[in-house]
């Protein structure tokens, strides 16, 4: 399944994405490749294959635990973090563009 440039531009507008005209051609081609791959996957015969389920409580996960460290280790960690405010460590936001 292929989508036209106009359809891709419409999808970008619906998703509130600013899609420059110069990137529209590449994204249209890439999106077409993704849809072709999905189409191939949909043709795979899965008759007789049991669905994979994960129990609600898995034994493979470890709980997060806070632990004490000595002052030298704490200072080493803080000194190696690129951005911080006091003892608070700054990390890039999930939806932010990384700084170059």
Secondary structure, 3 states (H helix, E strand, C coil): CCCCHHHHHHHHHHCCCCCCHHHHHHHHHHHHHHHHHHHHHHCCCCCCCCCCCCCCCCCCCCCCCCCCCCHHHHHHHHHCCCCEECCEECCCCCCCCCCC
